[in-house]
Amino acid sequence: MPDLTKPAAPHAAPQHPESAKAPKRRKVILWGAVGTACAAATAGLMLWKPWADVDRSPFTALIGDVSEDAYLRNGGKGRGGEPCTPNLAGKPVIIFDKSGKHKLAEGVTERTGERLPDSYGEVAGFCFSVTRIEGVPGGKGTYVTQYGGGNKTKSTEKELRRTVQEHREALKGMRIPDEDAPIEDIE
């Protein structure tokens, strides 16, 4: 007859040593952490959407230019609002990608401009003109522009998308560089 005074032996599964349980638990914790990190990164990208902030549609670039035309060089003063002829009238303006190697769009500088009034400080009386270049691919960020086959300079997309009035306003604080000042050329 069984002894009822002794507690019964439990019918449990055989116990594995602790060292066998630890690697399985670590793997579960590791995969759980990796899954959580991936889910957080995916959610962050979905909320951020950097691709939605970039306008990749073609646009018309407006390039404002101010020049001291032949009339001013010959001693003329000129008054604000008078018509004038820019130095590079009729010359090609090319927009390249940021490397300066691949042509994206091309236009021709305007043949007429307008003299800036006295409120423009050092550039008052200079000839202001705007060149329109259609079909510039958007979303590049940085572009390289070249006027009349001369130096290449960098421009941002924001600068190329400015309105005519914004180009005029940007000239108000402009200072005329010294004649011996180096001209930045990216090539």
C-alpha positions in Angstrom: 0.0 0.0 0.0 1.3 3.4 -0.8 2.6 5.5 2.0 0.2 8.5 2.4 2.4 10.3 4.8 4.9 11.1 2.1 4.1 13.7 -0.5 3.5 12.3 -3.9 6.3 12.8 -6.5 5.4 15.4 -9.1 4.9 14.1 -12.7 6.8 16.9 -14.4 8.8 16.8 -17.6 12.5 16.3 -17.2 14.4 19.5 -16.4 16.9 20.8 -18.9 20.0 22.4 -17.6 20.0 26.2 -17.4 22.7 26.5 -20.1 20.3 25.0 -22.7 17.5 27.5 -22.0 19.6 30.7 -22.1 20.5 30.6 -25.9 16.9 30.1 -26.9 15.8 33.0 -24.6 18.6 35.2 -26.0 17.5 34.4 -29.6 13.9 35.3 -28.9 14.9 38.6 -27.2 17.3 39.4 -30.0 14.8 38.8 -32.8 12.2 40.7 -30.8 14.5 43.7 -30.6 15.4 43.5 -34.3 11.7 43.3 -35.2 10.9 46.3 -33.0 13.7 48.4 -34.5 12.6 47.5 -38.1 9.0 48.5 -37.3 10.1 51.8 -35.7 12.3 52.6 -38.8 9.5 51.8 -41.2 7.1 53.9 -39.3 9.6 56.8 -39.2 10.1 56.7 -42.9 6.4 56.5 -43.6 5.8 59.6 -41.5 8.9 61.5 -42.9 8.3 60.9 -46.6 11.4 62.8 -48.0 10.4 61.8 -51.5 7.2 63.8 -51.2 9.0 67.0 -50.3 11.0 67.2 -53.5 9.2 68.7 -56.6 10.6 66.7 -59.5 8.4 68.3 -62.2 10.0 70.5 -64.9 10.0 74.2 -64.2 10.8 77.5 -65.8 14.0 78.9 -64.3 14.3 82.6 -63.9 17.9 83.9 -63.8 18.3 87.5 -62.7 21.3 89.4 -64.0 22.6 92.9 -63.4 25.3 94.4 -65.7 27.1 97.7 -66.3 26.2 98.2 -70.0 28.0 100.3 -72.6 25.9 103.4 -71.7 27.1 103.4 -68.1 30.7 102.7 -69.1 30.7 105.7 -71.5 29.7 108.0 -68.6 25.9 107.9 -68.8 24.0 107.9 -65.5 20.6 106.5 -66.5 17.5 106.7 -64.4 15.5 103.9 -62.7 12.9 102.3 -64.9 14.5 103.3 -68.3 15.0 100.5 -70.8 18.5 99.2 -71.3 20.5 96.5 -73.2 22.2 93.9 -71.0 25.9 93.1 -71.7 25.1 89.5 -72.6 22.0 90.2 -74.7 21.1 87.3 -77.0 23.9 85.0 -75.6 23.1 81.4 -74.6 22.5 80.5 -71.0 23.0 76.8 -70.2 21.9 74.9 -67.1 23.8 71.8 -66.3 23.5 69.2 -63.6 25.5 69.7 -60.4 28.6 68.0 -62.0 28.6 70.7 -64.7 29.0 68.0 -67.4 25.4 67.1 -68.5 23.3 69.9 -70.1 19.7 69.9 -68.8 18.2 73.0 -70.4 19.2 76.1 -72.5 17.8 79.5 -73.1 18.9 82.9 -74.5 19.4 86.1 -72.4 16.9 88.8 -72.8 17.7 91.6 -75.3 16.2 94.4 -73.1 16.3 95.2 -69.4 15.4 97.9 -67.0 17.7 100.3 -65.1 17.6 99.9 -61.4 16.5 103.0 -59.3 18.6 104.8 -56.7 17.2 102.6 -53.9 19.5 99.8 -55.1 22.6 101.4 -53.7 25.8 100.4 -55.5 24.0 98.8 -58.5 21.6 101.8 -59.1 21.6 102.7 -62.8 22.8 99.2 -63.8 20.8 97.1 -66.3 18.7 94.4 -64.7 17.3 91.6 -66.9 15.8 88.2 -66.3 16.4 85.2 -68.5 13.7 82.5 -68.7 14.7 78.9 -69.3 11.9 76.4 -69.7 12.0 72.7 -69.1 14.5 72.5 -66.3 14.1 69.1 -64.5 13.2 69.6 -60.9 14.5 67.8 -57.8 18.2 68.1 -58.6 19.0 70.5 -55.7 22.1 72.1 -57.1 22.6 73.2 -60.7 25.5 74.7 -62.7 24.8 77.7 -64.9 26.9 79.2 -67.7 26.3 82.6 -69.3 27.5 83.2 -72.9 30.1 80.4 -72.8 31.9 82.1 -69.8 32.5 80.9 -66.3 30.3 78.2 -64.7 28.7 79.0 -61.4 26.6 76.9 -59.0 23.0 77.8 -58.3 20.4 76.1 -56.0 17.0 75.1 -57.2 15.5 77.6 -54.8 17.4 80.4 -56.5 16.3 79.3 -60.0 12.7 79.1 -58.8 12.6 82.7 -57.5 10.2 85.2 -59.0 11.3 88.3 -60.9 10.5 90.4 -57.8 12.6 88.1 -55.6 15.5 88.5 -58.0 15.2 92.3 -57.9 15.0 92.3 -54.1 18.1 90.2 -53.8 20.1 92.9 -55.6 19.2 95.7 -53.0 22.1 94.8 -50.8 24.5 93.8 -53.5 28.0 95.1 -53.5 30.1 95.5 -56.6 33.2 93.4 -56.4 36.6 94.9 -57.0 37.9 94.7 -60.6 40.7 92.4 -59.5 38.5 90.1 -57.4 38.7 86.5 -58.5 35.6 85.1 -60.3 34.6 81.7 -58.9 34.5 79.1 -61.6 33.7 75.5 -60.8 35.8 73.9 -63.6 
